[in-house]
Amino acid sequence: MLSACPIDVVLLATDLDASKDFYANKIGLPVLVENPSSVTFTCGGDSRLVVSKSTTGTSDEQTQASFRVVDLKEETAALRSRGVKIEDYDLPGLKTVDGIVELPFGWMAWFIDPGKNCVGMLQLK
């Protein structure tokens, strides 16, 4: 049954080299498999992030994937130290403080990758 199977997240990128550099060197994900059309990164547990070359990329501004983290403040500080911009939002029902928003179930922060994919980080309460 699928409920017992790992799932891989696939993000689109028009510049695969820039995305590989971003996820490997700024986010810190190890490259598992690489070919001319995609790069697969190892993530926690048995999960993987695949960045696939695309001629159009993504046009959706919503969160495409989200990492579950233990300490969101620590993660955002580490990413900022490596040059990753943590997004700030001031929207009805969603206002970040230093890049982090408190939600009923936890805290979230987001960054935008070179493919314009919005990636979240979630610390559960």
N, C-alpha and C positions, 0 to 999 in steps of 0.2 A: 504494500500500500504506500501511496505517496507520503502519507503522514509520517512515515519512518525514514524517508529518504532525504539526504541533503539537497539543497537547492543552490544554484549558482546565480549570481546577479550579473546581468549583461548590460553594460553601458555603451553608448555610441560615442565615437570620436572622429572628427574629420582629420585631425593630426595625431596619428597613433604614436609617433615619437615623443611629442610633447606630453601626451597622457602617460606614456610609459615612464618618462622622467619624473613627472609629478607624483605618480603613485609609488614608484620605487624609491625615489630620493627625498621627496618631501613628506609623503605619508608614511613611508617606511615599510611597504609591503614587498615581500620577496617574490621575484618572478618565478613562476612555476613552468610555464610553457610560453613560447613566443614563436610567431610565424608572421608572414607579411600582412595577414588580415586581422590578427588579434594578439592580445597579450593577456595571459591568465596569471593572476596573483594569488598567493596563498593568504588566507585570512584565518581568524580564530576557528577552533574546532575543525570541522571538515568542510568549512565554507570556502568559496573562491569568488573572486571578482574577475570578470572577463571584460576587457575593453575591446570592442570590435570596431574596425575601421568602417566608416560610413561616409558616403558622399554628401549627405545632408545633415548629419549630426542630430542632436535633439533640439526640439523647439519648446518642450514642456518645461515650465519653471518650477513645477512641484518636485518634492523630494523623490528621487529615483531609487535611492538605497539608503540604508541607515545602519551604522555600526552600533552595537550595544556595548557600552563602556562601563567601567567600574567607577572612574573618577573623571567626570566631564571637565572640571576646572583644570585638572592636570593635563588631560588630553588637548584641550584648547591651547593651553600655555605651550605645550611641546610643539604643536603644529605651528603656532605663531612664531616660535623660535626658529623654525625651518622655513619661514617665509610664506606660510599658508594664511590667506585672508579668511578670518572667521566672519561670516555675514552678520550684519545687524538689521533687525526688522522693527518697524514701528507701524503695525497694521491693526485694524480693529480686532481685538481678541488675541493679538500676538505681538508682544513688545519684548525685545531682548534687552538685557542689561549686561554689558560687556560681552555680547555675543551669545548669551544664554537666556533661555526662557524657561520659566517654571510652569509646568502643566500639571493637571491633576494626578497623572501617573508617573511623572518624573521630570527631568530637565533635558532640554535639547539644544543643540547648536548645529550650524550648517556651514559648509564650504562649497564653493563652485569649482569644478575641475576644468581643465583646458577645453574639454568637449562641451562645456556649459551645462553639465549635469549637476544638479543640486544633490549633495550627499549630506545626510544627517548623522549626528552622533546622539545617542540616547542613553541616559543614566536613569534606570528605573528606581522608584522610591522603595 
